[in-house]
Amino acid sequence: MSVRVAIIGGGVIGITTAIELNRLGYDVVVLDRNEPGSREAASFGNGGWLCPASIIPVSVPSTIWRWPTFLFGKSAPLSGNLLFAIRNARHFARFVTSGLTLERVRHKAEALSALLSDSADRHLALARKAGLRHLIKKDGLLYTYNSEHAFRRELRWWNLRRDLGVKWTFLDQKTLRAEEPGIERDCFGAVLVTDGGHCIDPAAYVKGLADYARQAGVQFIKADVVRLMHADRRLVGLETSEGMLAFGAAVICGGAHSRHLARQIGDDPPLLSERGYHVTVSTAHPLKRPVMFNDALMVATPMLDGIRFAGQVEITKPDSPPNWSRAQALLDLTQRYFGTLPACIEEPGVSVWMGHRPAIADELPVIGRATAMENVHFAFGHGFTGLGAAPATAVLAGQSLQSNRLLSPEISPFSPQRFSMRTSRTV
Ligand SMILES: Cc1cc2nc3c(=O)[nH]c(=O)nc-3n(C[C@H](O)[C@H](O)[C@H](O)COP(=O)(O)OP(=O)(O)OC[C@H]3O[C@@H](n4cnc5c(N)ncnc54)[C@H](O)[C@@H]3O)c2cc1C
């Protein structure tokens, strides 16, 4: 008889993992307190990027000098609650130290490359199987630079990406203007990531994948998972808002809400919610393909229902009300590039959203077996890249479950045990 596995969380990581485990022959049940594709999940409102170049972490040796640009100014990309940040100082110290040397940055880039190098192709294959091919595009992704100085400052990271197999080419000002006439400002140039892709409706995609999983035999239960029940180092079931349910194994895919479940079984990965925002303007697309405006740290993605601007990192209590001035800040930034868009988030045709990026302090997700529990596995903490990384994560989560099989070496940088020395407790 096949093992009954609970997937806790029905965001893009949970659903792709469910599809993979179903393919491997497990009896899979997805539990989520919301419907798949609902706006409470980060998977609902992201920028849709499937980007092989998103392997360079935010924390690099020079980040420390850029804090003033990140923090100050009305449209600055980083904001939050100072007290909350101080209370979590250890998390941020770990974030900074994880990128202090070139070796550490390279280690992370190599690790993330295993999840992202063929992200668009993996999504295309999955979308084809699920009848969702129309939601995935592979037209490349652009990173614009306003000055030669700004581009040169990043060149070493573009070279590292190239070393690790990312295909990119530089477009000068004239070529960029011809490629993307909708960008009204003159930029110095742009990098075109040729193998990049995007999803034109992330919420419909997750919902469509969930429907596909359901047809393949995956069961869905709408429930809040409150507690992991265990005996003799093994999970035996889950206490949920719908009662006790028995399971032979579980994978925690709860995104930014995963930490309290991991703590119950002795792991304490340094996970925080980094809140982000989007503004979608329903208008004819001024862009042919998605663009990252590097000076604004904001992406603009042509979506099914308009153009979506996504970005901002807000460090605050996860349950505090959204600060819509951060969404307005995104819209203000668009004025630098597109003069004709609405100026205010309250205008007709403009919709806004706030969501929780699951951010691990060292910017690598946690994928693998729990330290003290043989049949509990983790797949969460994908920060800025969870949509892109989902299909490869699902494969690694599948390997983790099949503990009798050899794990591929790609999984080791994501091991939950990288934090165990300091944090794991006996349960
Ligand atoms: C503004 C913004 C832009 C982004 N842009 C991109 C992008 O362009 N490309 C990219 O690759 N990534 C992007 N990301 C990141 C990406 O969205 C996330 O990394 C990804 O969606 C995380 O997926 P997840 O399934 O782990 O978490 P989620 O999508 O948050 O899903 C977690 C699910 O678990 C459920 N859950 C949690 N705990 C429990 C519990 N105890 N009981 C029941 N249910 C539970 C929640 O209800 C939720 O549905 C962006 C994020 C933001 C905020």
The ligand as a Gaussian input file, in Angstrom:
#p B3LYP/6-31G(d) Opt

LIG

0 1
 C        5.854000      40.961000      -4.662000
 C        6.436000      39.606000      -4.942000
 C        6.968000      39.340000      -6.200000
 C        7.517000      38.089000      -6.486000
 N        7.966000      37.828000      -7.751000
 C        8.448000      36.599000      -8.047000
 C        8.810000      36.279000      -9.388000
 O        8.687000      37.102000     -10.303000
 N        9.303000      35.036000      -9.648000
 C        9.454000      34.093000      -8.649000
 O        9.945000      32.999000      -8.935000
 N        9.075000      34.365000      -7.372000
 C        8.570000      35.592000      -7.056000
 N        8.164000      35.866000      -5.784000
 C        8.326000      34.839000      -4.756000
 C        7.274000      33.736000      -4.861000
 O        5.994000      34.297000      -5.011000
 C        7.342000      32.870000      -3.608000
 O        8.668000      32.453000      -3.356000
 C        6.467000      31.613000      -3.795000
 O        5.179000      31.972000      -4.202000
 C        6.407000      30.827000      -2.498000
 O        5.523000      29.759000      -2.722000
 P        5.091000      28.820000      -1.531000
 O        4.199000      27.789000      -2.097000
 O        6.298000      28.401000      -0.762000
 O        4.297000      29.784000      -0.516000
 P        2.841000      30.413000      -0.650000
 O        2.496000      30.701000      -2.053000
 O        2.771000      31.542000       0.314000
 O        1.895000      29.232000      -0.178000
 C        1.926000      28.762000       1.147000
 C        0.551000      28.167000       1.424000
 O        0.621000      27.457000       2.650000
 C       -0.584000      27.648000       3.352000
 N       -0.305000      27.388000       4.762000
 C        0.770000      27.805000       5.474000
 N        0.716000      27.324000       6.722000
 C       -0.406000      26.560000       6.801000
 C       -1.014000      25.813000       7.850000
 N       -0.451000      25.725000       9.073000
 N       -2.180000      25.176000       7.603000
 C       -2.755000      25.250000       6.361000
 N       -2.226000      25.961000       5.331000
 C       -1.062000      26.604000       5.559000
 C       -0.958000      29.083000       3.041000
 O       -2.349000      29.300000       3.227000
 C       -0.527000      29.220000       1.588000
 O       -1.582000      28.942000       0.703000
 C        7.578000      37.102000      -5.471000
 C        7.032000      37.361000      -4.216000
 C        6.454000      38.591000      -3.954000
 C        5.830000      38.847000      -2.600000

